């Protein structure tokens, strides 16, 4: 299986939060500061194929990861995107959500159509990849936030 999210080296380098079912990792090409990806540990290509335990746990994990990403970006609002299938723009055949903290001045187009076009363009432009050093700094900060707020995260 050739899946970027199932690749252990990639995963260990970019993940900042996990539980027994899900992982959160920093995006390789962040569209905005704090842009994170959430996906199940089990390789599954569709939200509709999650089992009952995964479905039950998903919202809580999303909530916790969004909390961490918002703290990271010092933001209070966010976009949550699921692209289900190739026609919807899914670039990795492993179900995943994009968490994108939003704040004034983040230089993202205001209309949803412009925003989605810009997002899709960034997602597919490998020239926008962060360096290893940039990624490591972001992941270290996200891991610190997750550890710092561990007790609070458990109540979400």
MARBA-3410 file (N, C-alpha, C, O; in Angstrom, 1 decimal):
156
0.9,-1.2,0.0,0.0,0.0,0.0,0.9,1.2,0.0,1.8,1.3,0.8 ~ 0.6,2.2,-0.9,1.4,3.4,-1.0,0.5,4.6,-0.5,-0.1,5.2,-1.4 ~ 0.5,4.8,0.8,-0.3,5.9,1.3,0.5,6.8,2.2,1.2,6.4,3.1 ~ 0.5,8.1,1.9,1.3,9.1,2.6,1.0,9.1,4.1,1.9,9.4,4.9 ~ -0.3,8.8,4.4,-0.7,8.9,5.8,-0.3,7.6,6.6,-0.2,7.6,7.8
-0.1,6.5,5.9,0.2,5.2,6.5,1.7,5.0,6.5,2.2,4.1,7.2 ~ 2.5,5.9,5.9,3.9,5.8,5.9,4.5,6.2,7.3,4.3,7.3,7.7 ~ 5.1,5.2,7.9,5.5,5.4,9.3,6.5,6.5,9.5,6.4,7.3,10.5 ~ 7.5,6.7,8.6,8.5,7.7,8.7,7.8,9.1,8.6,8.1,10.0,9.4 ~ 7.0,9.3,7.6,6.2,10.5,7.4,5.4,10.8,8.6,5.3,11.9,9.2
4.7,9.8,9.1,3.7,9.9,10.2,4.5,10.3,11.5,4.1,11.2,12.2 ~ 5.6,9.6,11.8,6.3,9.9,13.0,6.9,11.3,13.0,7.0,11.9,14.1 ~ 7.3,11.8,11.9,7.9,13.1,11.8,6.8,14.2,11.9,7.1,15.3,12.5 ~ 5.6,14.0,11.4,4.6,15.1,11.3,3.5,15.0,12.3,2.8,16.0,12.5 ~ 3.3,13.9,13.0,2.2,13.8,13.9,2.5,14.6,15.2,3.6,14.6,15.7
1.4,15.1,15.8,1.6,15.9,17.0,0.5,15.5,18.1,0.7,15.8,19.2 ~ -0.5,14.7,17.7,-1.5,14.2,18.6,-2.1,13.0,18.1,-2.3,12.8,16.9 ~ -2.5,12.0,19.0,-3.1,10.8,18.6,-3.8,10.2,19.7,-3.6,10.5,20.9 ~ -4.7,9.3,19.4,-5.4,8.4,20.4,-5.3,7.0,19.8,-4.5,6.8,18.8 ~ -6.1,6.1,20.3,-6.0,4.7,19.8,-6.5,4.5,18.3,-6.2,3.6,17.7
-7.4,5.5,17.9,-8.0,5.4,16.6,-7.6,6.4,15.5,-7.7,6.1,14.3 ~ -7.2,7.6,16.0,-6.9,8.7,15.1,-5.6,9.4,15.3,-4.9,9.2,16.3 ~ -5.1,10.1,14.3,-3.9,10.8,14.3,-4.1,12.2,13.8,-4.9,12.4,12.9 ~ -3.4,13.2,14.3,-3.4,14.5,13.8,-1.9,14.8,13.4,-1.0,14.6,14.2 ~ -1.7,15.4,12.3,-0.4,15.7,11.8,-0.4,17.1,11.1,-1.5,17.5,10.6
0.7,17.7,11.1,0.8,19.0,10.5,0.9,18.8,9.0,1.5,17.9,8.5 ~ 0.2,19.7,8.2,0.1,19.6,6.8,1.5,19.9,6.2,2.2,20.8,6.6 ~ 1.8,19.1,5.2,3.1,19.3,4.4,3.2,20.6,3.7,4.2,21.2,3.6 ~ 2.0,21.1,3.2,1.9,22.4,2.5,0.8,23.2,3.2,-0.4,23.2,2.7 ~ 1.1,23.8,4.4,0.0,24.5,5.1,-0.6,25.6,4.3,0.2,26.5,3.8
-1.9,25.7,4.2,-2.6,26.7,3.5,-2.7,28.0,4.4,-2.6,29.1,3.9 ~ -2.8,27.7,5.7,-2.8,28.8,6.7,-2.0,28.3,7.9,-1.7,27.1,8.0 ~ -1.5,29.2,8.8,-0.8,28.8,9.9,-1.6,27.8,10.8,-2.8,28.1,11.1 ~ -1.1,26.7,11.2,-1.8,25.7,12.0,-2.6,24.6,11.2,-3.2,23.8,11.8 ~ -2.5,24.7,9.9,-3.2,23.8,9.0,-2.8,22.3,9.3,-1.7,21.9,9.1
-3.8,21.6,9.9,-3.5,20.2,10.3,-4.4,19.2,9.6,-5.4,19.6,9.0 ~ -4.0,18.0,9.7,-4.8,16.9,9.0,-5.1,15.9,10.1,-4.3,15.5,10.9 ~ -6.4,15.4,10.1,-6.8,14.4,11.0,-7.3,13.2,10.2,-8.0,13.3,9.2 ~ -6.9,12.0,10.6,-7.3,10.8,9.8,-7.3,9.6,10.8,-6.6,9.6,11.8 ~ -8.0,8.5,10.4,-8.0,7.3,11.2,-6.7,6.6,11.0,-6.1,6.6,9.9
-6.2,5.9,12.0,-5.0,5.1,11.9,-5.2,3.9,11.0,-4.3,3.5,10.3 ~ -6.4,3.4,11.0,-6.8,2.3,10.1,-6.9,2.9,8.7,-7.6,3.9,8.5 ~ -6.3,2.3,7.7,-6.4,2.8,6.3,-7.8,2.5,5.8,-8.2,1.4,5.6 ~ -8.5,3.6,5.5,-9.8,3.5,5.0,-10.0,4.8,4.1,-9.6,5.9,4.4 ~ -10.6,4.6,2.9,-10.6,5.7,1.9,-11.9,6.5,2.0,-12.0,7.5,1.2
-12.9,6.2,2.8,-14.1,6.9,2.8,-14.6,7.1,4.2,-14.5,6.2,5.1 ~ -15.2,8.2,4.5,-15.9,8.5,5.8,-17.0,7.4,6.0,-17.2,7.0,7.1 ~ -17.6,7.0,4.9,-18.7,6.0,5.0,-18.2,4.6,5.4,-19.1,3.8,5.7 ~ -16.9,4.4,5.4,-16.4,3.1,5.7,-15.8,3.0,7.2,-15.3,2.0,7.6 ~ -16.0,4.1,7.9,-15.5,4.1,9.3,-16.4,3.1,10.1,-17.6,3.0,9.8
-15.8,2.4,11.0,-16.7,1.5,11.9,-17.3,2.3,13.0,-17.0,3.5,13.1 ~ -18.2,1.7,13.7,-19.0,2.4,14.7,-18.1,3.1,15.8,-18.3,4.2,16.2 ~ -17.1,2.4,16.2,-16.2,2.9,17.2,-15.5,4.2,16.7,-15.3,5.2,17.4 ~ -15.0,4.1,15.5,-14.4,5.3,14.9,-15.3,6.4,14.7,-15.0,7.6,15.0 ~ -16.5,6.2,14.3,-17.5,7.2,14.1,-17.8,7.9,15.5,-18.0,9.1,15.5
-17.9,7.1,16.5,-18.2,7.6,17.8,-17.1,8.5,18.4,-17.3,9.5,19.0 ~ -15.9,8.1,18.1,-14.7,8.8,18.6,-14.3,10.0,17.8,-13.6,10.9,18.3 ~ -14.8,10.1,16.5,-14.3,11.1,15.6,-14.5,12.5,16.1,-13.6,13.3,16.0 ~ -15.7,12.9,16.5,-16.0,14.2,16.9,-15.2,14.7,18.0,-14.7,15.8,18.0 ~ -15.0,13.9,19.0,-14.2,14.2,20.2,-12.7,14.5,19.7,-12.1,15.4,20.2
-12.2,13.6,18.8,-10.8,13.8,18.4,-10.7,15.1,17.5,-9.7,15.8,17.7 ~ -11.7,15.3,16.7,-11.7,16.6,15.9,-11.7,17.8,16.9,-10.9,18.7,16.7 ~ -12.5,17.7,17.9,-12.6,18.8,18.9,-11.2,19.1,19.5,-10.8,20.2,19.6 ~ -10.6,18.1,19.9,-9.3,18.2,20.6,-8.2,18.7,19.6,-7.4,19.6,20.0 ~ -8.2,18.2,18.4,-7.2,18.7,17.5,-7.5,20.1,17.1,-6.5,20.9,16.9
-8.7,20.5,16.9,-9.1,21.9,16.6,-8.6,22.8,17.7,-8.0,23.9,17.4 ~ -8.8,22.4,18.9,-8.3,23.2,20.1,-6.8,23.4,20.0,-6.4,24.6,20.1 ~ -6.0,22.4,19.7,-4.6,22.5,19.6,-4.2,23.4,18.4,-3.3,24.3,18.6 ~ -4.8,23.2,17.3,-4.5,24.0,16.1,-4.8,25.5,16.3,-4.1,26.4,15.9 ~ -6.0,25.8,17.0,-6.3,27.2,17.3,-5.3,27.8,18.2,-5.0,29.0,18.0
-4.9,27.1,19.2,-3.9,27.6,20.2,-2.6,27.9,19.4,-2.0,29.0,19.6 ~ -2.2,27.0,18.5,-1.0,27.2,17.7,-1.0,28.5,16.9,-0.1,29.2,16.9 ~ -2.2,28.7,16.2,-2.3,29.8,15.3,-2.8,31.1,16.0,-2.9,32.1,15.4 ~ -3.1,31.0,17.3,-3.7,32.1,18.1,-4.9,32.6,17.3,-5.1,33.8,17.1 ~ -5.8,31.7,17.0,-7.0,32.0,16.3,-8.2,31.5,17.0,-8.1,30.7,18.0
-9.4,31.9,16.6,-10.6,31.5,17.3,-11.7,31.0,16.4,-12.7,30.5,16.8 ~ -11.4,31.0,15.1,-12.3,30.4,14.1,-11.5,29.4,13.2,-10.3,29.5,13.2 ~ -12.2,28.6,12.5,-11.6,27.6,11.6,-12.5,27.1,10.5,-13.7,27.3,10.6 ~ -11.8,26.5,9.5,-12.5,25.8,8.5,-12.2,24.3,8.8,-11.1,24.0,9.1 ~ -13.2,23.5,8.5,-13.0,22.0,8.6,-13.4,21.5,7.3,-14.6,21.6,6.9
-12.5,20.8,6.6,-12.8,20.4,5.2,-12.6,18.9,5.1,-11.6,18.3,5.6 ~ -13.6,18.2,4.5,-13.5,16.8,4.1,-13.7,16.7,2.6,-14.7,17.2,2.2 ~ -12.8,16.2,1.9,-12.9,16.0,0.5,-13.1,14.5,0.3,-12.2,13.7,0.4 ~ -14.3,14.1,0.0,-14.7,12.7,-0.1,-14.6,12.3,-1.6,-15.6,12.5,-2.3 ~ -13.6,11.6,-2.0,-13.4,11.1,-3.4,-12.7,12.1,-4.3,-12.5,13.3,-4.0
-12.2,11.5,-5.4,-11.4,12.2,-6.3,-12.1,13.4,-6.9,-11.6,14.5,-7.1 ~ -13.4,13.3,-7.2,-14.2,14.4,-7.8,-14.3,15.5,-6.9,-14.5,16.7,-7.3 ~ -14.2,15.3,-5.6,-14.3,16.3,-4.6,-13.0,16.9,-4.2,-12.8,17.8,-3.4 ~ -11.9,16.4,-4.9,-10.6,16.9,-4.7,-9.7,16.2,-3.7,-8.6,16.6,-3.3 ~ -10.2,15.0,-3.3,-9.4,14.2,-2.3,-8.1,13.8,-3.0,-8.1,13.1,-4.0
-6.9,14.2,-2.4,-5.6,13.9,-3.1,-4.9,12.7,-2.5,-4.1,12.1,-3.2 ~ -5.3,12.3,-1.3,-4.7,11.0,-0.7,-5.9,10.1,-0.5,-6.9,10.5,0.2 ~ -5.8,8.9,-1.0,-7.0,8.0,-0.8,-7.1,7.3,0.6,-7.1,6.1,0.8 ~ -7.1,8.2,1.6,-7.2,7.8,3.0,-8.1,8.9,3.6,-7.7,10.1,3.5 ~ -9.3,8.6,4.1,-10.2,9.6,4.6,-9.4,10.6,5.6,-8.7,10.1,6.5
-9.6,11.9,5.4,-8.9,12.8,6.2,-9.7,14.2,6.2,-10.3,14.5,5.2 ~ -9.5,14.9,7.3,-10.1,16.2,7.5,-9.0,17.2,7.6,-7.9,17.0,8.2 ~ -9.2,18.4,6.9,-8.3,19.5,7.1,-8.8,20.5,8.1,-10.0,20.9,8.0 ~ -8.0,20.8,9.1,-8.4,21.8,10.1,-7.6,23.0,9.8,-6.3,23.0,9.8 ~ -8.2,24.1,9.5,-7.5,25.4,9.1,-8.0,26.5,10.0,-9.0,27.1,9.8
-7.1,26.9,11.0,-7.4,28.0,11.8,-7.5,29.3,11.0,-6.7,29.5,10.0 ~ -8.5,30.1,11.3,-8.7,31.3,10.5,-8.7,32.6,11.4,-9.2,32.5,12.6 ~ -8.1,33.6,10.9,-8.1,34.9,11.7,-7.9,36.0,10.7,-7.6,35.8,9.6 ~ -8.3,37.2,11.2,-8.2,38.4,10.4,-6.8,38.5,9.8,-5.8,38.3,10.5 ~ -6.7,38.9,8.5,-5.4,39.1,7.9,-4.7,37.8,7.5,-3.5,37.9,7.2
-5.4,36.7,7.4,-4.7,35.5,7.0,-4.5,35.4,5.5,-4.0,34.3,5.0 ~ -4.8,36.4,4.8,-4.6,36.5,3.3,-5.3,35.5,2.5,-4.8,35.1,1.4 ~ -6.4,34.9,3.0,-7.1,33.9,2.2,-8.3,34.6,1.6,-9.0,35.4,2.3 ~ -8.6,34.3,0.4,-9.7,34.9,-0.4,-11.0,34.8,0.4,-11.2,33.7,1.1 ~ -11.9,35.7,0.4,-13.1,35.7,1.2,-14.2,34.9,0.6,-14.9,34.2,1.3
-14.4,34.9,-0.7,-15.5,34.0,-1.3,-15.1,32.6,-1.2,-13.9,32.2,-1.4 ~ -16.0,31.7,-1.0,-15.7,30.3,-0.8,-15.2,29.7,-2.1,-14.3,28.8,-2.1 ~ -15.6,30.2,-3.3,-15.2,29.6,-4.5,-13.7,30.0,-4.7,-12.9,29.1,-5.1 ~ -13.3,31.2,-4.4,-11.9,31.6,-4.6,-11.1,30.9,-3.5,-10.0,30.4,-3.8 ~ -11.6,30.8,-2.3,-10.9,30.1,-1.2,-10.6,28.7,-1.6,-9.5,28.2,-1.4
-11.6,27.9,-2.1,-11.4,26.5,-2.4,-10.5,26.4,-3.6,-9.7,25.4,-3.6 ~ -10.5,27.3,-4.6,-9.6,27.2,-5.7,-8.1,27.4,-5.2,-7.2,26.7,-5.6 ~ -7.9,28.4,-4.3,-6.6,28.6,-3.8,-6.1,27.4,-2.9,-4.9,27.0,-3.0 ~ -7.0,26.9,-2.1,-6.7,25.7,-1.3,-6.2,24.6,-2.2,-5.2,23.9,-1.9 ~ -7.0,24.3,-3.2,-6.7,23.1,-4.1,-5.4,23.3,-4.8,-4.6,22.4,-5.0
-5.1,24.6,-5.2,-3.9,24.9,-5.9,-2.7,24.6,-5.0,-1.7,24.1,-5.4 ~ -2.8,25.1,-3.7,-1.7,24.9,-2.7,-1.5,23.4,-2.4,-0.4,23.0,-2.3 ~ -2.6,22.7,-2.3,-2.5,21.3,-1.9,-1.7,20.5,-3.0,-1.1,19.5,-2.7 ~ -1.8,20.9,-4.2,-1.2,20.2,-5.3,0.2,20.8,-5.8,0.8,20.3,-6.7 ~ 0.7,21.8,-5.1,1.9,22.4,-5.5,3.1,22.0,-4.6,3.2,22.6,-3.5
3.9,21.1,-5.0,4.9,20.6,-4.2,6.0,21.6,-3.9,6.8,21.4,-3.0 ~ 6.0,22.7,-4.6,7.0,23.8,-4.4,6.6,24.5,-3.1,7.4,25.2,-2.5 ~ 5.4,24.3,-2.6,5.0,24.9,-1.3,5.3,24.0,-0.1,4.9,24.4,1.0 ~ 5.9,22.9,-0.3,6.3,22.0,0.8,7.2,22.8,1.8,8.1,23.5,1.5 ~ 6.9,22.6,3.1,7.8,23.1,4.2,9.1,22.4,4.2,9.1,21.2,3.8
10.1,23.0,4.6,11.4,22.3,4.8,11.3,21.4,6.0,10.4,21.6,6.8 ~ 12.2,20.5,6.2,12.3,19.7,7.3,12.3,20.5,8.6,11.7,20.2,9.6 ~ 13.1,21.6,8.6,13.3,22.4,9.7,12.0,23.1,10.1,11.6,23.2,11.3 ~ 11.3,23.7,9.1,10.1,24.4,9.3,9.0,23.4,9.9,8.3,23.8,10.8 ~ 9.0,22.3,9.3,8.0,21.2,9.7,8.3,20.9,11.2,7.4,20.8,12.0
9.6,20.6,11.5,10.0,20.2,12.8,9.6,21.3,13.9,9.1,21.0,15.0 ~ 9.8,22.6,13.5,9.5,23.7,14.5,8.0,23.7,14.7,7.5,23.8,15.9 ~ 7.2,23.5,13.7,5.7,23.5,13.8,5.2,22.3,14.6,4.4,22.5,15.5 ~ 5.7,21.2,14.3,5.3,20.0,15.0,5.8,20.0,16.5,5.0,19.6,17.4 ~ 7.0,20.5,16.8,7.4,20.6,18.2,6.5,21.6,18.9,6.1,21.3,20.1
6.1,22.7,18.3,5.2,23.6,19.0,3.8,23.0,19.2,3.2,23.2,20.3 ~ 3.3,22.3,18.3,2.0,21.6,18.4,2.0,20.5,19.5,1.1,20.4,20.3 ~ 3.1,19.8,19.5,3.3,18.7,20.5,3.4,19.4,21.9,2.8,18.9,22.9 ~ 4.0,20.5,22.0,4.1,21.2,23.3,2.7,21.7,23.8,2.4,21.5,24.9 ~ 2.0,22.2,22.8,0.6,22.7,23.2,-0.2,21.5,23.6,-0.9,21.6,24.6
-0.1,20.4,22.9,-0.9,19.2,23.3,-0.5,18.7,24.7,-1.4,18.3,25.5 ~ 0.7,18.8,25.0,1.2,18.3,26.4,0.8,19.3,27.4,0.3,19.0,28.5 ~ 1.0,20.6,27.1,0.7,21.7,28.0,-0.8,21.7,28.4,-1.2,22.0,29.6 ~ -1.7,21.4,27.5,-3.1,21.4,27.7,-3.8,20.0,27.9,-5.0,19.8,27.7 ~ -2.9,19.0,28.2,-3.4,17.6,28.2,-4.6,17.4,29.1,-5.6,16.7,28.7
-4.6,18.0,30.3,-5.8,17.9,31.2,-7.0,18.5,30.6,-8.1,17.9,30.7 ~ -6.9,19.7,30.0,-8.0,20.3,29.4,-8.5,19.6,28.2,-9.8,19.5,28.0 ~ -7.6,19.0,27.4,-8.1,18.2,26.3,-8.9,17.0,26.7,-9.8,16.6,26.0 ~ -8.6,16.4,27.8,-9.3,15.2,28.3,-10.8,15.6,28.6,-11.6,14.7,28.6 ~ -11.1,16.8,28.9,-12.4,17.2,29.2,-13.3,17.6,28.0,-14.5,17.8,28.1
-12.6,17.7,26.8,-13.3,18.1,25.6,-14.0,16.8,25.0,-14.7,17.0,24.0
END
